């Protein structure tokens, strides 16, 4: 936790967040394209599907962005509680424990007591933040990034319906694009998590297909 973070700044989306947002957007749009029958893919049905898919991902992109802003506020509140706990601690051991609890387990397990003391000392020197959490420029840009990742991931899947006049052919191209994007999303997830990339790619395709089928079956 540094001064910028304590005062309300937050890093943009991590790689795992970007992958998750793309996967979420793909699942949402596939619930619409997957429910479109190839035999009945007329212009009216395609138009209704496009409006529904784009509208749904637009709405969920906004919702996801709002949730991101709420997470920013919650993180600021947690940071302020940590700062106050260090400032109000009665001895170094208490402050040391507060700092250790604020760190991820893998870090707190290797940080030496003297290093924890140094962090708590620097925290005491920070100026007191505003009494309430505030959303800075980085938070709003992060929310915009969340919205764009969810919404833009819809476009490659629906573009074939805009460019190809034949409904059945457009549907097949759209499904191929969606499968390819699901695989690439899983491949990226495998790189981030250290798993075999091709296995994660194929697993993401399978999981995505199951989730889409469940959503359609439940009327989503």
PEQUI-V905810 format. One record per residue. N is the residue number from 1. SS is DSSP state (H for helix, E for strand, - for the rest). OMEGA is omega as a letter, one per 40 degrees, with the letter a starting at -180 (NA if undefined). D_LAST is the distance of its C-alpha to the last C-alpha in whole Angstrom. Layout:
n=N ss=SS omega=OMEGA d_last=D_LAST
n=N ss=SS omega=OMEGA d_last=D_LAST
This chain:
n=1 ss=- omega=i d_last=41
n=2 ss=- omega=a d_last=43
n=3 ss=H omega=a d_last=44
n=4 ss=H omega=a d_last=41
n=5 ss=H omega=a d_last=39
n=6 ss=H omega=a d_last=40
n=7 ss=- omega=i d_last=41
n=8 ss=- omega=i d_last=37
n=9 ss=- omega=a d_last=36
n=10 ss=- omega=i d_last=34
n=11 ss=- omega=i d_last=33
n=12 ss=- omega=a d_last=31
n=13 ss=- omega=i d_last=28
n=14 ss=- omega=i d_last=29
n=15 ss=H omega=a d_last=28
n=16 ss=H omega=i d_last=26
n=17 ss=H omega=i d_last=24
n=18 ss=H omega=i d_last=24
n=19 ss=H omega=a d_last=22
n=20 ss=H omega=a d_last=20
n=21 ss=H omega=i d_last=19
n=22 ss=H omega=i d_last=19
n=23 ss=H omega=i d_last=17
n=24 ss=H omega=i d_last=14
n=25 ss=H omega=i d_last=14
n=26 ss=H omega=a d_last=14
n=27 ss=H omega=a d_last=11
n=28 ss=H omega=a d_last=9
n=29 ss=H omega=i d_last=11
n=30 ss=H omega=i d_last=11
n=31 ss=H omega=i d_last=7
n=32 ss=H omega=a d_last=9
n=33 ss=H omega=i d_last=12
n=34 ss=- omega=i d_last=11
n=35 ss=- omega=a d_last=10
n=36 ss=- omega=a d_last=13
n=37 ss=- omega=i d_last=16
n=38 ss=H omega=a d_last=19
n=39 ss=H omega=a d_last=21
n=40 ss=H omega=a d_last=20
n=41 ss=- omega=i d_last=19
n=42 ss=- omega=a d_last=22
n=43 ss=H omega=a d_last=22
n=44 ss=H omega=i d_last=20
n=45 ss=H omega=i d_last=17
n=46 ss=H omega=i d_last=18
n=47 ss=H omega=i d_last=18
n=48 ss=H omega=i d_last=15
n=49 ss=H omega=a d_last=13
n=50 ss=H omega=i d_last=16
n=51 ss=H omega=a d_last=15
n=52 ss=H omega=a d_last=12
n=53 ss=H omega=a d_last=12
n=54 ss=H omega=i d_last=15
n=55 ss=H omega=a d_last=14
n=56 ss=H omega=a d_last=11
n=57 ss=H omega=i d_last=13
n=58 ss=H omega=a d_last=16
n=59 ss=H omega=a d_last=14
n=60 ss=H omega=i d_last=13
n=61 ss=H omega=i d_last=17
n=62 ss=H omega=i d_last=19
n=63 ss=H omega=a d_last=17
n=64 ss=H omega=i d_last=18
n=65 ss=H omega=i d_last=21
n=66 ss=H omega=i d_last=22
n=67 ss=H omega=i d_last=21
n=68 ss=H omega=i d_last=24
n=69 ss=H omega=i d_last=26
n=70 ss=H omega=i d_last=26
n=71 ss=H omega=i d_last=26
n=72 ss=H omega=i d_last=29
n=73 ss=H omega=i d_last=31
n=74 ss=H omega=i d_last=30
n=75 ss=H omega=i d_last=32
n=76 ss=H omega=i d_last=35
n=77 ss=H omega=i d_last=35
n=78 ss=H omega=i d_last=35
n=79 ss=H omega=i d_last=38
n=80 ss=H omega=i d_last=40
n=81 ss=H omega=i d_last=40
n=82 ss=H omega=a d_last=41
n=83 ss=H omega=a d_last=44
n=84 ss=H omega=i d_last=45
n=85 ss=H omega=i d_last=46
n=86 ss=H omega=a d_last=48
n=87 ss=H omega=a d_last=50
n=88 ss=H omega=a d_last=50
n=89 ss=- omega=a d_last=51
n=90 ss=- omega=i d_last=55
n=91 ss=- omega=a d_last=55
n=92 ss=H omega=a d_last=54
n=93 ss=H omega=i d_last=53
n=94 ss=H omega=i d_last=50
n=95 ss=H omega=i d_last=49
n=96 ss=H omega=a d_last=49
n=97 ss=H omega=i d_last=47
n=98 ss=H omega=i d_last=45
n=99 ss=H omega=a d_last=44
n=100 ss=H omega=i d_last=44
n=101 ss=H omega=a d_last=41
n=102 ss=H omega=a d_last=39
n=103 ss=- omega=i d_last=39
n=104 ss=- omega=a d_last=37
n=105 ss=H omega=a d_last=38
n=106 ss=H omega=i d_last=40
n=107 ss=H omega=a d_last=42
n=108 ss=H omega=a d_last=43
n=109 ss=- omega=a d_last=44
n=110 ss=- omega=i d_last=47
n=111 ss=- omega=a d_last=48
n=112 ss=- omega=i d_last=51
n=113 ss=H omega=i d_last=52
n=114 ss=H omega=i d_last=54
n=115 ss=H omega=i d_last=51
n=116 ss=H omega=i d_last=49
n=117 ss=H omega=i d_last=52
n=118 ss=H omega=i d_last=53
n=119 ss=H omega=a d_last=49
n=120 ss=H omega=i d_last=50
n=121 ss=H omega=i d_last=53
n=122 ss=H omega=i d_last=51
n=123 ss=H omega=a d_last=48
n=124 ss=H omega=a d_last=51
n=125 ss=H omega=a d_last=52
n=126 ss=- omega=i d_last=49
n=127 ss=- omega=a d_last=49
n=128 ss=- omega=a d_last=48
n=129 ss=- omega=i d_last=44
n=130 ss=- omega=a d_last=43
n=131 ss=- omega=i d_last=42
n=132 ss=- omega=i d_last=39
n=133 ss=- omega=a d_last=36
n=134 ss=- omega=i d_last=36
n=135 ss=- omega=i d_last=33
n=136 ss=- omega=a d_last=35
n=137 ss=H omega=a d_last=35
n=138 ss=H omega=i d_last=34
n=139 ss=H omega=a d_last=31
n=140 ss=H omega=i d_last=30
n=141 ss=H omega=i d_last=30
n=142 ss=H omega=i d_last=28
n=143 ss=H omega=i d_last=25
n=144 ss=H omega=i d_last=26
n=145 ss=H omega=i d_last=25
n=146 ss=H omega=i d_last=22
n=147 ss=H omega=a d_last=21
n=148 ss=H omega=i d_last=22
n=149 ss=H omega=i d_last=21
n=150 ss=H omega=a d_last=17
n=151 ss=H omega=a d_last=18
n=152 ss=H omega=i d_last=21
n=153 ss=H omega=i d_last=19
n=154 ss=H omega=a d_last=17
n=155 ss=H omega=a d_last=20
n=156 ss=H omega=a d_last=21
n=157 ss=H omega=a d_last=18
n=158 ss=H omega=a d_last=18
n=159 ss=H omega=i d_last=22
n=160 ss=H omega=i d_last=23
n=161 ss=H omega=i d_last=21
n=162 ss=H omega=a d_last=24
n=163 ss=H omega=a d_last=27
n=164 ss=- omega=a d_last=27
n=165 ss=- omega=a d_last=27
n=166 ss=- omega=a d_last=26
n=167 ss=H omega=a d_last=23
n=168 ss=H omega=i d_last=23
n=169 ss=H omega=i d_last=25
n=170 ss=H omega=i d_last=23
n=171 ss=H omega=i d_last=20
n=172 ss=H omega=i d_last=22
n=173 ss=H omega=i d_last=23
n=174 ss=H omega=i d_last=20
n=175 ss=H omega=i d_last=19
n=176 ss=H omega=i d_last=22
n=177 ss=H omega=a d_last=22
n=178 ss=H omega=i d_last=18
n=179 ss=H omega=i d_last=20
n=180 ss=H omega=i d_last=23
n=181 ss=H omega=i d_last=21
n=182 ss=H omega=i d_last=20
n=183 ss=H omega=a d_last=23
n=184 ss=H omega=i d_last=25
n=185 ss=H omega=i d_last=23
n=186 ss=H omega=i d_last=23
n=187 ss=H omega=i d_last=27
n=188 ss=H omega=i d_last=27
n=189 ss=H omega=i d_last=26
n=190 ss=H omega=i d_last=28
n=191 ss=H omega=a d_last=31
n=192 ss=H omega=a d_last=30
n=193 ss=H omega=i d_last=30
n=194 ss=- omega=i d_last=33
n=195 ss=- omega=i d_last=31
n=196 ss=- omega=a d_last=32
n=197 ss=H omega=a d_last=30
n=198 ss=H omega=i d_last=30
n=199 ss=H omega=i d_last=28
n=200 ss=H omega=i d_last=26
n=201 ss=H omega=i d_last=25
n=202 ss=H omega=i d_last=24
n=203 ss=H omega=i d_last=22
n=204 ss=H omega=i d_last=20
n=205 ss=H omega=a d_last=19
n=206 ss=H omega=a d_last=19
n=207 ss=H omega=i d_last=17
n=208 ss=H omega=i d_last=14
n=209 ss=H omega=i d_last=14
n=210 ss=H omega=a d_last=13
n=211 ss=H omega=i d_last=11
n=212 ss=H omega=i d_last=9
n=213 ss=H omega=i d_last=10
n=214 ss=H omega=a d_last=8
n=215 ss=H omega=i d_last=5
n=216 ss=H omega=a d_last=5
n=217 ss=H omega=a d_last=7
n=218 ss=- omega=i d_last=6
n=219 ss=- omega=a d_last=4
n=220 ss=- omega=NA d_last=0
